[in-house]
Amino acid sequence: MTVATSIASPASTTQASVPPDGLPAYRLLTGPDDASFCRRVSDALALGYRLYGSPAATFNGQNVIVAQAIVWPGAAG
């Protein structure tokens, strides 16, 4: 029995040299450390952004606030 599968690898997909919808090539996502922040980072990764550096975290006396830099691959830096 032969099963045919087709999975697109990231290397085979073409990446635009600029981010979609007029978004900047570099973004710093910030906010409370919650599911909404994680979704924002995940959504950016799904668009094609890549993580840049380590995340940062601080406590403002009430909440943990996190930050994650992301960059668009292929954008001149």
PQR file of N, CA, C, O and H, with PARSE charges and radii, in Angstrom:
ATOM      1  N   MET A   1       0.848  -1.169   0.000 -0.4000 1.5000
ATOM      2  CA  MET A   1       0.000   0.000   0.000 -0.0000 2.0000
ATOM      3  C   MET A   1       0.894   1.232   0.000  0.5500 1.7000
ATOM      4  O   MET A   1       1.819   1.331   0.807 -0.5500 1.4000
ATOM      5  N   THR A   2       0.625   2.163  -0.893 -0.4000 1.5000
ATOM      6  CA  THR A   2       1.389   3.397  -0.986 -0.0000 2.0000
ATOM      7  C   THR A   2       0.495   4.559  -0.606  0.5500 1.7000
ATOM      8  O   THR A   2      -0.619   4.700  -1.110 -0.5500 1.4000
ATOM      9  H   THR A   2      -0.126   2.083  -1.549  0.4000 1.0000
ATOM     10  N   VAL A   3       1.003   5.387   0.289 -0.4000 1.5000
ATOM     11  CA  VAL A   3       0.262   6.567   0.720 -0.0000 2.0000
ATOM     12  C   VAL A   3       1.037   7.792   0.275  0.5500 1.7000
ATOM     13  O   VAL A   3       2.205   7.959   0.627 -0.5500 1.4000
ATOM     14  H   VAL A   3       1.908   5.273   0.697  0.4000 1.0000
ATOM     15  N   ALA A   4       0.398   8.633  -0.484 -0.4000 1.5000
ATOM     16  CA  ALA A   4       1.046   9.857  -0.954 -0.0000 2.0000
ATOM     17  C   ALA A   4       0.706  10.999  -0.014  0.5500 1.7000
ATOM     18  O   ALA A   4      -0.453  11.212   0.342 -0.5500 1.4000
ATOM     19  H   ALA A   4      -0.550   8.498  -0.769  0.4000 1.0000
ATOM     20  N   THR A   5       1.722  11.716   0.374 -0.4000 1.5000
ATOM     21  CA  THR A   5       1.501  12.887   1.213 -0.0000 2.0000
ATOM     22  C   THR A   5       2.209  14.073   0.598  0.5500 1.7000
ATOM     23  O   THR A   5       3.206  13.922  -0.107 -0.5500 1.4000
ATOM     24  H   THR A   5       2.664  11.543   0.085  0.4000 1.0000
ATOM     25  N   SER A   6       1.698  15.221   0.863 -0.4000 1.5000
ATOM     26  CA  SER A   6       2.314  16.446   0.369 -0.0000 2.0000
ATOM     27  C   SER A   6       2.367  17.452   1.502  0.5500 1.7000
ATOM     28  O   SER A   6       1.337  17.941   1.968 -0.5500 1.4000
ATOM     29  H   SER A   6       0.888  15.343   1.436  0.4000 1.0000
ATOM     30  N   ILE A   7       3.568  17.751   1.935 -0.4000 1.5000
ATOM     31  CA  ILE A   7       3.760  18.725   2.997 -0.0000 2.0000
ATOM     32  C   ILE A   7       4.731  19.773   2.487  0.5500 1.7000
ATOM     33  O   ILE A   7       5.844  19.452   2.072 -0.5500 1.4000
ATOM     34  H   ILE A   7       4.405  17.354   1.556  0.4000 1.0000
ATOM     35  N   ALA A   8       4.310  21.012   2.519 -0.4000 1.5000
ATOM     36  CA  ALA A   8       5.192  22.095   2.067 -0.0000 2.0000
ATOM     37  C   ALA A   8       6.211  22.388   3.151  0.5500 1.7000
ATOM     38  O   ALA A   8       5.850  22.647   4.299 -0.5500 1.4000
ATOM     39  H   ALA A   8       3.406  21.273   2.856  0.4000 1.0000
ATOM     40  N   SER A   9       7.457  22.349   2.795 -0.4000 1.5000
ATOM     41  CA  SER A   9       8.501  22.685   3.760 -0.0000 2.0000
ATOM     42  C   SER A   9       8.721  24.184   3.740  0.5500 1.7000
ATOM     43  O   SER A   9       8.493  24.829   2.716 -0.5500 1.4000
ATOM     44  H   SER A   9       7.750  22.138   1.862  0.4000 1.0000
ATOM     45  N   PRO A  10       9.168  24.758   4.874 -0.5600 1.5000
ATOM     46  CA  PRO A  10       9.403  26.199   4.899  0.2800 2.0000
ATOM     47  C   PRO A  10      10.388  26.652   3.830  0.5500 1.7000
ATOM     48  O   PRO A  10      10.263  27.762   3.314 -0.5500 1.4000
ATOM     49  N   ALA A  11      11.355  25.825   3.489 -0.4000 1.5000
ATOM     50  CA  ALA A  11      12.345  26.203   2.486 -0.0000 2.0000
ATOM     51  C   ALA A  11      11.729  26.324   1.097  0.5500 1.7000
ATOM     52  O   ALA A  11      12.253  27.039   0.243 -0.5500 1.4000
ATOM     53  H   ALA A  11      11.457  24.922   3.907  0.4000 1.0000
ATOM     54  N   SER A  12      10.618  25.626   0.869 -0.4000 1.5000
ATOM     55  CA  SER A  12      10.023  25.650  -0.460 -0.0000 2.0000
ATOM     56  C   SER A  12       9.020  26.781  -0.643  0.5500 1.7000
ATOM     57  O   SER A  12       8.574  27.031  -1.763 -0.5500 1.4000
ATOM     58  H   SER A  12      10.192  25.045   1.563  0.4000 1.0000
ATOM     59  N   THR A  13       8.660  27.465   0.429 -0.4000 1.5000
ATOM     60  CA  THR A  13       7.729  28.571   0.302 -0.0000 2.0000
ATOM     61  C   THR A  13       8.501  29.855   0.051  0.5500 1.7000
ATOM     62  O   THR A  13       9.607  30.035   0.561 -0.5500 1.4000
ATOM     63  H   THR A  13       9.022  27.262   1.338  0.4000 1.0000
ATOM     64  N   THR A  14       7.916  30.737  -0.731 -0.4000 1.5000
ATOM     65  CA  THR A  14       8.604  31.989  -1.016 -0.0000 2.0000
ATOM     66  C   THR A  14       8.202  33.030   0.015  0.5500 1.7000
ATOM     67  O   THR A  14       7.037  33.129   0.400 -0.5500 1.4000
ATOM     68  H   THR A  14       7.018  30.590  -1.145  0.4000 1.0000
ATOM     69  N   GLN A  15       9.170  33.792   0.447 -0.4000 1.5000
ATOM     70  CA  GLN A  15       8.973  34.806   1.469 -0.0000 2.0000
ATOM     71  C   GLN A  15       9.112  36.180   0.822  0.5500 1.7000
ATOM     72  O   GLN A  15      10.086  36.437   0.114 -0.5500 1.4000
ATOM     73  H   GLN A  15      10.117  33.712   0.134  0.4000 1.0000
ATOM     74  N   ALA A  16       8.157  37.054   1.058 -0.4000 1.5000
ATOM     75  CA  ALA A  16       8.257  38.415   0.547 -0.0000 2.0000
ATOM     76  C   ALA A  16       9.389  39.138   1.257  0.5500 1.7000
ATOM     77  O   ALA A  16       9.698  38.842   2.412 -0.5500 1.4000
ATOM     78  H   ALA A  16       7.366  36.846   1.633  0.4000 1.0000
ATOM     79  N   SER A  17      10.007  40.089   0.563 -0.4000 1.5000
ATOM     80  CA  SER A  17      11.115  40.815   1.179 -0.0000 2.0000
ATOM     81  C   SER A  17      10.629  41.896   2.141  0.5500 1.7000
ATOM     82  O   SER A  17      11.423  42.470   2.886 -0.5500 1.4000
ATOM     83  H   SER A  17       9.756  40.329  -0.374  0.4000 1.0000
ATOM     84  N   VAL A  18       9.339  42.171   2.125 -0.4000 1.5000
ATOM     85  CA  VAL A  18       8.763  43.131   3.071 -0.0000 2.0000
ATOM     86  C   VAL A  18       7.575  42.482   3.767  0.5500 1.7000
ATOM     87  O   VAL A  18       6.900  41.635   3.181 -0.5500 1.4000
ATOM     88  H   VAL A  18       8.694  41.705   1.520  0.4000 1.0000
ATOM     89  N   PRO A  19       7.315  42.868   5.006 -0.5600 1.5000
ATOM     90  CA  PRO A  19       6.179  42.293   5.734  0.2800 2.0000
ATOM     91  C   PRO A  19       4.844  42.675   5.086  0.5500 1.7000
ATOM     92  O   PRO A  19       4.763  43.676   4.373 -0.5500 1.4000
ATOM     93  N   PRO A  20       3.807  41.883   5.332 -0.5600 1.5000
ATOM     94  CA  PRO A  20       2.492  42.178   4.758  0.2800 2.0000
ATOM     95  C   PRO A  20       1.814  43.359   5.455  0.5500 1.7000
ATOM     96  O   PRO A  20       2.195  43.752   6.558 -0.5500 1.4000
ATOM     97  N   ASP A  21       0.824  43.901   4.803 -0.4000 1.5000
ATOM     98  CA  ASP A  21      -0.062  44.925   5.378 -0.0000 2.0000
ATOM     99  C   ASP A  21       0.663  46.165   5.887  0.5500 1.7000
ATOM    100  O   ASP A  21       0.170  46.838   6.791 -0.5500 1.4000
ATOM    101  H   ASP A  21       0.514  43.582   3.907  0.4000 1.0000
ATOM    102  N   GLY A  22       1.830  46.476   5.318 -0.4000 1.5000
ATOM    103  CA  GLY A  22       2.555  47.669   5.735 -0.0000 2.0000
ATOM    104  C   GLY A  22       3.189  47.585   7.113  0.5500 1.7000
ATOM    105  O   GLY A  22       3.590  48.603   7.677 -0.5500 1.4000
ATOM    106  H   GLY A  22       2.231  45.929   4.584  0.4000 1.0000
ATOM    107  N   LEU A  23       3.281  46.383   7.657 -0.4000 1.5000
ATOM    108  CA  LEU A  23       3.896  46.218   8.975 -0.0000 2.0000
ATOM    109  C   LEU A  23       5.393  46.499   8.893  0.5500 1.7000
ATOM    110  O   LEU A  23       6.000  46.290   7.842 -0.5500 1.4000
ATOM    111  H   LEU A  23       2.956  45.555   7.199  0.4000 1.0000
ATOM    112  N   PRO A  24       6.000  46.971   9.986 -0.5600 1.5000
ATOM    113  CA  PRO A  24       7.439  47.248   9.959  0.2800 2.0000
ATOM    114  C   PRO A  24       8.263  45.964   9.984  0.5500 1.7000
ATOM    115  O   PRO A  24       7.784  44.917  10.419 -0.5500 1.4000
ATOM    116  N   ALA A  25       9.501  46.054   9.515 -0.4000 1.5000
ATOM    117  CA  ALA A  25      10.393  44.892   9.493 -0.0000 2.0000
ATOM    118  C   ALA A  25      10.818  44.488  10.897  0.5500 1.7000
ATOM    119  O   ALA A  25      11.071  43.311  11.154 -0.5500 1.4000
ATOM    120  H   ALA A  25       9.890  46.905   9.161  0.4000 1.0000
ATOM    121  N   TYR A  26      10.898  45.453  11.806 -0.4000 1.5000
ATOM    122  CA  TYR A  26      11.262  45.182  13.201 -0.0000 2.0000
ATOM    123  C   TYR A  26      10.092  45.569  14.078  0.5500 1.7000
ATOM    124  O   TYR A  26       9.513  46.645  13.924 -0.5500 1.4000
ATOM    125  H   TYR A  26      10.692  46.409  11.597  0.4000 1.0000
ATOM    126  N   ARG A  27       9.750  44.694  14.989 -0.4000 1.5000
ATOM    127  CA  ARG A  27       8.670  44.988  15.932 -0.0000 2.0000
ATOM    128  C   ARG A  27       9.085  44.534  17.317  0.5500 1.7000
ATOM    129  O   ARG A  27       9.775  43.526  17.467 -0.5500 1.4000
ATOM    130  H   ARG A  27      10.220  43.820  15.114  0.4000 1.0000
ATOM    131  N   LEU A  28       8.665  45.276  18.327 -0.4000 1.5000
ATOM    132  CA  LEU A  28       8.859  44.875  19.711 -0.0000 2.0000
ATOM    133  C   LEU A  28       7.479  44.696  20.313  0.5500 1.7000
ATOM    134  O   LEU A  28       6.776  45.667  20.595 -0.5500 1.4000
ATOM    135  H   LEU A  28       8.103  46.095  18.205  0.4000 1.0000
ATOM    136  N   LEU A  29       7.105  43.449  20.502 -0.4000 1.5000
ATOM    137  CA  LEU A  29       5.803  43.136  21.080 -0.0000 2.0000
ATOM    138  C   LEU A  29       5.937  43.190  22.591  0.5500 1.7000
ATOM    139  O   LEU A  29       6.867  42.610  23.151 -0.5500 1.4000
ATOM    140  H   LEU A  29       7.676  42.661  20.273  0.4000 1.0000
ATOM    141  N   THR A  30       5.020  43.881  23.261 -0.4000 1.5000
ATOM    142  CA  THR A  30       5.053  44.002  24.714 -0.0000 2.0000
ATOM    143  C   THR A  30       3.657  43.821  25.271  0.5500 1.7000
ATOM    144  O   THR A  30       2.664  44.003  24.567 -0.5500 1.4000
ATOM    145  H   THR A  30       4.264  44.353  22.807  0.4000 1.0000
ATOM    146  N   GLY A  31       3.590  43.461  26.540 -0.4000 1.5000
ATOM    147  CA  GLY A  31       2.304  43.345  27.200 -0.0000 2.0000
ATOM    148  C   GLY A  31       2.374  42.437  28.399  0.5500 1.7000
ATOM    149  O   GLY A  31       3.421  41.859  28.691 -0.5500 1.4000
ATOM    150  H   GLY A  31       4.397  43.313  27.112  0.4000 1.0000
ATOM    151  N   PRO A  32       1.252  42.308  29.103 -0.5600 1.5000
ATOM    152  CA  PRO A  32       1.203  41.383  30.238  0.2800 2.0000
ATOM    153  C   PRO A  32       1.492  39.957  29.775  0.5500 1.7000
ATOM    154  O   PRO A  32       1.155  39.573  28.655 -0.5500 1.4000
ATOM    155  N   ASP A  33       2.114  39.192  30.645 -0.4000 1.5000
ATOM    156  CA  ASP A  33       2.443  37.798  30.329 -0.0000 2.0000
ATOM    157  C   ASP A  33       1.178  36.953  30.458  0.5500 1.7000
ATOM    158  O   ASP A  33       0.916  36.355  31.502 -0.5500 1.4000
ATOM    159  H   ASP A  33       2.388  39.504  31.555  0.4000 1.0000
ATOM    160  N   ASP A  34       0.406  36.918  29.381 -0.4000 1.5000
ATOM    161  CA  ASP A  34      -0.846  36.168  29.384 -0.0000 2.0000
ATOM    162  C   ASP A  34      -1.056  35.493  28.030  0.5500 1.7000
ATOM    163  O   ASP A  34      -0.218  35.601  27.134 -0.5500 1.4000
ATOM    164  H   ASP A  34       0.619  37.404  28.534  0.4000 1.0000
ATOM    165  N   ALA A  35      -2.167  34.809  27.894 -0.4000 1.5000
ATOM    166  CA  ALA A  35      -2.456  34.080  26.656 -0.0000 2.0000
ATOM    167  C   ALA A  35      -2.563  35.024  25.460  0.5500 1.7000
ATOM    168  O   ALA A  35      -2.199  34.650  24.345 -0.5500 1.4000
ATOM    169  H   ALA A  35      -2.848  34.721  28.621  0.4000 1.0000
ATOM    170  N   SER A  36      -3.053  36.231  25.677 -0.4000 1.5000
ATOM    171  CA  SER A  36      -3.181  37.196  24.585 -0.0000 2.0000
ATOM    172  C   SER A  36      -1.813  37.570  24.017  0.5500 1.7000
ATOM    173  O   SER A  36      -1.648  37.652  22.800 -0.5500 1.4000
ATOM    174  H   SER A  36      -3.349  36.535  26.582  0.4000 1.0000
ATOM    175  N   PHE A  37      -0.839  37.794  24.886 -0.4000 1.5000
ATOM    176  CA  PHE A  37       0.516  38.105  24.419 -0.0000 2.0000
ATOM    177  C   PHE A  37       1.084  36.923  23.639  0.5500 1.7000
ATOM    178  O   PHE A  37       1.670  37.106  22.573 -0.5500 1.4000
ATOM    179  H   PHE A  37      -0.973  37.727  25.875  0.4000 1.0000
ATOM    180  N   CYS A  38       0.913  35.725  24.164 -0.4000 1.5000
ATOM    181  CA  CYS A  38       1.420  34.530  23.472 -0.0000 2.0000
ATOM    182  C   CYS A  38       0.784  34.385  22.096  0.5500 1.7000
ATOM    183  O   CYS A  38       1.459  34.003  21.140 -0.5500 1.4000
ATOM    184  H   CYS A  38       0.437  35.577  25.030  0.4000 1.0000
ATOM    185  N   ARG A  39      -0.512  34.687  21.985 -0.4000 1.5000
ATOM    186  CA  ARG A  39      -1.187  34.633  20.684 -0.0000 2.0000
ATOM    187  C   ARG A  39      -0.617  35.675  19.727  0.5500 1.7000
ATOM    188  O   ARG A  39      -0.453  35.390  18.540 -0.5500 1.4000
ATOM    189  H   ARG A  39      -1.061  34.997  22.761  0.4000 1.0000
ATOM    190  N   ARG A  40      -0.311  36.874  20.217 -0.4000 1.5000
ATOM    191  CA  ARG A  40       0.263  37.913  19.357 -0.0000 2.0000
ATOM    192  C   ARG A  40       1.608  37.480  18.802  0.5500 1.7000
ATOM    193  O   ARG A  40       1.892  37.684  17.622 -0.5500 1.4000
ATOM    194  H   ARG A  40      -0.444  37.105  21.181  0.4000 1.0000
ATOM    195  N   VAL A  41       2.438  36.882  19.648 -0.4000 1.5000
ATOM    196  CA  VAL A  41       3.733  36.386  19.178 -0.0000 2.0000
ATOM    197  C   VAL A  41       3.515  35.252  18.180  0.5500 1.7000
ATOM    198  O   VAL A  41       4.145  35.230  17.123 -0.5500 1.4000
ATOM    199  H   VAL A  41       2.208  36.716  20.607  0.4000 1.0000
ATOM    200  N   SER A  42       2.639  34.321  18.502 -0.4000 1.5000
ATOM    201  CA  SER A  42       2.362  33.188  17.610 -0.0000 2.0000
ATOM    202  C   SER A  42       1.813  33.658  16.267  0.5500 1.7000
ATOM    203  O   SER A  42       2.191  33.126  15.223 -0.5500 1.4000
ATOM    204  H   SER A  42       2.127  34.339  19.361  0.4000 1.0000
ATOM    205  N   ASP A  43       0.928  34.646  16.287 -0.4000 1.5000
ATOM    206  CA  ASP A  43       0.377  35.187  15.038 -0.0000 2.0000
ATOM    207  C   ASP A  43       1.471  35.816  14.181  0.5500 1.7000
ATOM    208  O   ASP A  43       1.478  35.652  12.961 -0.5500 1.4000
ATOM    209  H   ASP A  43       0.621  35.077  17.135  0.4000 1.0000
ATOM    210  N   ALA A  44       2.393  36.535  14.816 -0.4000 1.5000
ATOM    211  CA  ALA A  44       3.494  37.151  14.071 -0.0000 2.0000
ATOM    212  C   ALA A  44       4.392  36.081  13.461  0.5500 1.7000
ATOM    213  O   ALA A  44       4.837  36.222  12.322 -0.5500 1.4000
ATOM    214  H   ALA A  44       2.387  36.669  15.807  0.4000 1.0000
ATOM    215  N   LEU A  45       4.660  35.015  14.207 -0.4000 1.5000
ATOM    216  CA  LEU A  45       5.471  33.920  13.674 -0.0000 2.0000
ATOM    217  C   LEU A  45       4.767  33.253  12.495  0.5500 1.7000
ATOM    218  O   LEU A  45       5.411  32.884  11.513 -0.5500 1.4000
ATOM    219  H   LEU A  45       4.298  34.900  15.132  0.4000 1.0000
ATOM    220  N   ALA A  46       3.453  33.099  12.591 -0.4000 1.5000
ATOM    221  CA  ALA A  46       2.691  32.489  11.500 -0.0000 2.0000
ATOM    222  C   ALA A  46       2.727  33.364  10.244  0.5500 1.7000
ATOM    223  O   ALA A  46       2.664  32.844   9.129 -0.5500 1.4000
ATOM    224  H   ALA A  46       2.930  33.399  13.389  0.4000 1.0000
ATOM    225  N   LEU A  47       2.826  34.678  10.412 -0.4000 1.5000
ATOM    226  CA  LEU A  47       2.938  35.586   9.264 -0.0000 2.0000
ATOM    227  C   LEU A  47       4.290  35.463   8.573  0.5500 1.7000
ATOM    228  O   LEU A  47       4.423  35.774   7.389 -0.5500 1.4000
ATOM    229  H   LEU A  47       2.876  35.101  11.317  0.4000 1.0000
ATOM    230  N   GLY A  48       5.294  35.007   9.322 -0.4000 1.5000
ATOM    231  CA  GLY A  48       6.627  34.877   8.739 -0.0000 2.0000
ATOM    232  C   GLY A  48       7.724  35.587   9.508  0.5500 1.7000
ATOM    233  O   GLY A  48       8.898  35.467   9.158 -0.5500 1.4000
ATOM    234  H   GLY A  48       5.187  34.755  10.284  0.4000 1.0000
ATOM    235  N   TYR A  49       7.363  36.331  10.560 -0.4000 1.5000
ATOM    236  CA  TYR A  49       8.378  36.975  11.389 -0.0000 2.0000
ATOM    237  C   TYR A  49       9.205  35.910  12.096  0.5500 1.7000
ATOM    238  O   TYR A  49       8.769  34.769  12.251 -0.5500 1.4000
ATOM    239  H   TYR A  49       6.410  36.429  10.844  0.4000 1.0000
ATOM    240  N   ARG A  50      10.402  36.295  12.522 -0.4000 1.5000
ATOM    241  CA  ARG A  50      11.290  35.416  13.285 -0.0000 2.0000
ATOM    242  C   ARG A  50      11.633  36.099  14.603  0.5500 1.7000
ATOM    243  O   ARG A  50      11.750  37.322  14.669 -0.5500 1.4000
ATOM    244  H   ARG A  50      10.756  37.222  12.397  0.4000 1.0000
ATOM    245  N   LEU A  51      11.791  35.291  15.654 -0.4000 1.5000
ATOM    246  CA  LEU A  51      12.194  35.841  16.942 -0.0000 2.0000
ATOM    247  C   LEU A  51      13.572  36.471  16.809  0.5500 1.7000
ATOM    248  O   LEU A  51      14.421  35.976  16.068 -0.5500 1.4000
ATOM    249  H   LEU A  51      11.695  34.297  15.601  0.4000 1.0000
ATOM    250  N   TYR A  52      13.786  37.561  17.528 -0.4000 1.5000
ATOM    251  CA  TYR A  52      15.080  38.236  17.513 -0.0000 2.0000
ATOM    252  C   TYR A  52      15.505  38.455  18.960  0.5500 1.7000
ATOM    253  O   TYR A  52      14.910  39.260  19.678 -0.5500 1.4000
ATOM    254  H   TYR A  52      13.096  37.962  18.130  0.4000 1.0000
ATOM    255  N   GLY A  53      16.526  37.741  19.375 -0.4000 1.5000
ATOM    256  CA  GLY A  53      16.995  37.868  20.751 -0.0000 2.0000
ATOM    257  C   GLY A  53      16.100  37.145  21.734  0.5500 1.7000
ATOM    258  O   GLY A  53      15.142  36.465  21.366 -0.5500 1.4000
ATOM    259  H   GLY A  53      17.009  37.088  18.792  0.4000 1.0000
ATOM    260  N   SER A  54      16.444  37.315  22.981 -0.4000 1.5000
ATOM    261  CA  SER A  54      15.708  36.665  24.067 -0.0000 2.0000
ATOM    262  C   SER A  54      14.548  37.543  24.514  0.5500 1.7000
ATOM    263  O   SER A  54      14.590  38.763  24.357 -0.5500 1.4000
ATOM    264  H   SER A  54      17.222  37.867  23.280  0.4000 1.0000
ATOM    265  N   PRO A  55      13.515  36.925  25.070 -0.5600 1.5000
ATOM    266  CA  PRO A  55      12.432  37.729  25.628  0.2800 2.0000
ATOM    267  C   PRO A  55      12.919  38.439  26.894  0.5500 1.7000
ATOM    268  O   PRO A  55      13.893  38.019  27.519 -0.5500 1.4000
ATOM    269  N   ALA A  56      12.240  39.500  27.251 -0.4000 1.5000
ATOM    270  CA  ALA A  56      12.536  40.229  28.484 -0.0000 2.0000
ATOM    271  C   ALA A  56      11.281  40.234  29.342  0.5500 1.7000
ATOM    272  O   ALA A  56      10.164  40.199  28.826 -0.5500 1.4000
ATOM    273  H   ALA A  56      11.449  39.841  26.743  0.4000 1.0000
ATOM    274  N   ALA A  57      11.474  40.279  30.651 -0.4000 1.5000
ATOM    275  CA  ALA A  57      10.341  40.308  31.569 -0.0000 2.0000
ATOM    276  C   ALA A  57      10.663  41.236  32.734  0.5500 1.7000
ATOM    277  O   ALA A  57      11.806  41.324  33.183 -0.5500 1.4000
ATOM    278  H   ALA A  57      12.382  40.307  31.069  0.4000 1.0000
ATOM    279  N   THR A  58       9.639  41.918  33.208 -0.4000 1.5000
ATOM    280  CA  THR A  58       9.776  42.774  34.383 -0.0000 2.0000
ATOM    281  C   THR A  58       8.465  42.731  35.151  0.5500 1.7000
ATOM    282  O   THR A  58       7.442  42.284  34.630 -0.5500 1.4000
ATOM    283  H   THR A  58       8.711  41.846  32.844  0.4000 1.0000
ATOM    284  N   PHE A  59       8.501  43.192  36.379 -0.4000 1.5000
ATOM    285  CA  PHE A  59       7.304  43.231  37.215 -0.0000 2.0000
ATOM    286  C   PHE A  59       7.002  44.688  37.521  0.5500 1.7000
ATOM    287  O   PHE A  59       7.872  45.408  38.012 -0.5500 1.4000
ATOM    288  H   PHE A  59       9.331  43.555  36.803  0.4000 1.0000
ATOM    289  N   ASN A  60       5.795  45.128  37.241 -0.4000 1.5000
ATOM    290  CA  ASN A  60       5.437  46.533  37.447 -0.0000 2.0000
ATOM    291  C   ASN A  60       4.732  46.783  38.780  0.5500 1.7000
ATOM    292  O   ASN A  60       4.115  47.831  38.971 -0.5500 1.4000
ATOM    293  H   ASN A  60       5.089  44.543  36.842  0.4000 1.0000
ATOM    294  N   GLY A  61       4.821  45.830  39.692 -0.4000 1.5000
ATOM    295  CA  GLY A  61       4.153  45.957  40.982 -0.0000 2.0000
ATOM    296  C   GLY A  61       2.793  45.294  41.003  0.5500 1.7000
ATOM    297  O   GLY A  61       2.211  45.076  42.065 -0.5500 1.4000
ATOM    298  H   GLY A  61       5.322  44.979  39.537  0.4000 1.0000
ATOM    299  N   GLN A  62       2.292  44.976  39.824 -0.4000 1.5000
ATOM    300  CA  GLN A  62       0.984  44.332  39.720 -0.0000 2.0000
ATOM    301  C   GLN A  62       1.012  43.141  38.771  0.5500 1.7000
ATOM    302  O   GLN A  62       0.438  42.095  39.075 -0.5500 1.4000
ATOM    303  H   GLN A  62       2.764  45.153  38.961  0.4000 1.0000
ATOM    304  N   ASN A  63       1.675  43.289  37.619 -0.4000 1.5000
ATOM    305  CA  ASN A  63       1.714  42.240  36.599 -0.0000 2.0000
ATOM    306  C   ASN A  63       3.137  42.018  36.110  0.5500 1.7000
ATOM    307  O   ASN A  63       3.993  42.896  36.219 -0.5500 1.4000
ATOM    308  H   ASN A  63       2.141  44.139  37.372  0.4000 1.0000
ATOM    309  N   VAL A  64       3.373  40.836  35.572 -0.4000 1.5000
ATOM    310  CA  VAL A  64       4.606  40.583  34.842 -0.0000 2.0000
ATOM    311  C   VAL A  64       4.388  41.107  33.424  0.5500 1.7000
ATOM    312  O   VAL A  64       3.427  40.729  32.754 -0.5500 1.4000
ATOM    313  H   VAL A  64       2.678  40.122  35.483  0.4000 1.0000
ATOM    314  N   ILE A  65       5.287  41.980  32.978 -0.4000 1.5000
ATOM    315  CA  ILE A  65       5.223  42.557  31.638 -0.0000 2.0000
ATOM    316  C   ILE A  65       6.362  41.942  30.833  0.5500 1.7000
ATOM    317  O   ILE A  65       7.507  41.909  31.285 -0.5500 1.4000
ATOM    318  H   ILE A  65       6.067  42.288  33.523  0.4000 1.0000
ATOM    319  N   VAL A  66       6.041  41.458  29.643 -0.4000 1.5000
ATOM    320  CA  VAL A  66       7.039  40.787  28.811 -0.0000 2.0000
ATOM    321  C   VAL A  66       7.217  41.538  27.496  0.5500 1.7000
ATOM    322  O   VAL A  66       6.356  42.305  27.066 -0.5500 1.4000
ATOM    323  H   VAL A  66       5.111  41.484  29.276  0.4000 1.0000
ATOM    324  N   ALA A  67       8.368  41.287  26.877 -0.4000 1.5000
ATOM    325  CA  ALA A  67       8.679  41.895  25.583 -0.0000 2.0000
ATOM    326  C   ALA A  67       9.415  40.870  24.739  0.5500 1.7000
ATOM    327  O   ALA A  67      10.235  40.106  25.249 -0.5500 1.4000
ATOM    328  H   ALA A  67       9.068  40.664  27.227  0.4000 1.0000
ATOM    329  N   GLN A  68       9.117  40.856  23.439 -0.4000 1.5000
ATOM    330  CA  GLN A  68       9.818  39.983  22.500 -0.0000 2.0000
ATOM    331  C   GLN A  68      10.004  40.739  21.200  0.5500 1.7000
ATOM    332  O   GLN A  68       9.039  41.202  20.592 -0.5500 1.4000
ATOM    333  H   GLN A  68       8.451  41.476  23.025  0.4000 1.0000
ATOM    334  N   ALA A  69      11.253  40.858  20.780 -0.4000 1.5000
ATOM    335  CA  ALA A  69      11.551  41.482  19.492 -0.0000 2.0000
ATOM    336  C   ALA A  69      11.371  40.445  18.392  0.5500 1.7000
ATOM    337  O   ALA A  69      11.703  39.272  18.563 -0.5500 1.4000
ATOM    338  H   ALA A  69      12.037  40.482  21.273  0.4000 1.0000
ATOM    339  N   ILE A  70      10.839  40.898  17.264 -0.4000 1.5000
ATOM    340  CA  ILE A  70      10.686  40.038  16.090 -0.0000 2.0000
ATOM    341  C   ILE A  70      11.160  40.817  14.867  0.5500 1.7000
ATOM    342  O   ILE A  70      11.063  42.043  14.827 -0.5500 1.4000
ATOM    343  H   ILE A  70      10.569  41.851  17.126  0.4000 1.0000
ATOM    344  N   VAL A  71      11.668  40.105  13.883 -0.4000 1.5000
ATOM    345  CA  VAL A  71      12.141  40.731  12.647 -0.0000 2.0000
ATOM    346  C   VAL A  71      11.594  39.965  11.450  0.5500 1.7000
ATOM    347  O   VAL A  71      11.286  38.776  11.529 -0.5500 1.4000
ATOM    348  H   VAL A  71      11.747  39.109  13.915  0.4000 1.0000
ATOM    349  N   TRP A  72      11.486  40.678  10.358 -0.4000 1.5000
ATOM    350  CA  TRP A  72      11.050  40.074   9.105 -0.0000 2.0000
ATOM    351  C   TRP A  72      12.283  39.586   8.357  0.5500 1.7000
ATOM    352  O   TRP A  72      13.153  40.389   8.020 -0.5500 1.4000
ATOM    353  H   TRP A  72      11.736  41.644  10.295  0.4000 1.0000
ATOM    354  N   PRO A  73      12.377  38.275   8.088 -0.5600 1.5000
ATOM    355  CA  PRO A  73      13.550  37.790   7.360  0.2800 2.0000
ATOM    356  C   PRO A  73      13.551  38.338   5.935  0.5500 1.7000
ATOM    357  O   PRO A  73      12.500  38.446   5.303 -0.5500 1.4000
ATOM    358  N   GLY A  74      14.697  38.673   5.450 -0.4000 1.5000
ATOM    359  CA  GLY A  74      14.793  39.194   4.097 -0.0000 2.0000
ATOM    360  C   GLY A  74      14.766  40.702   4.029  0.5500 1.7000
ATOM    361  O   GLY A  74      15.092  41.283   2.994 -0.5500 1.4000
ATOM    362  H   GLY A  74      15.551  38.586   5.962  0.4000 1.0000
ATOM    363  N   ALA A  75      14.381  41.349   5.121 -0.4000 1.5000
ATOM    364  CA  ALA A  75      14.417  42.808   5.141 -0.0000 2.0000
ATOM    365  C   ALA A  75      15.850  43.236   5.409  0.5500 1.7000
ATOM    366  O   ALA A  75      16.515  42.696   6.293 -0.5500 1.4000
ATOM    367  H   ALA A  75      14.116  40.878   5.962  0.4000 1.0000
ATOM    368  N   ALA A  76      16.313  44.192   4.654 -0.4000 1.5000
ATOM    369  CA  ALA A  76      17.691  44.674   4.841 -0.0000 2.0000
ATOM    370  C   ALA A  76      17.816  45.290   6.220  0.5500 1.7000
ATOM    371  O   ALA A  76      16.959  46.069   6.638 -0.5500 1.4000
ATOM    372  H   ALA A  76      15.773  44.630   3.936  0.4000 1.0000
ATOM    373  N   GLY A  77      18.886  44.942   6.929 -0.4000 1.5000
ATOM    374  CA  GLY A  77      19.031  45.442   8.287 -0.0000 2.0000
ATOM    375  C   GLY A  77      20.198  46.239   8.547  0.5500 1.7000
ATOM    376  O   GLY A  77      20.393  46.699   9.672 -0.5500 1.4000
ATOM    377  H   GLY A  77      19.581  44.309   6.589  0.4000 1.0000
TER
END
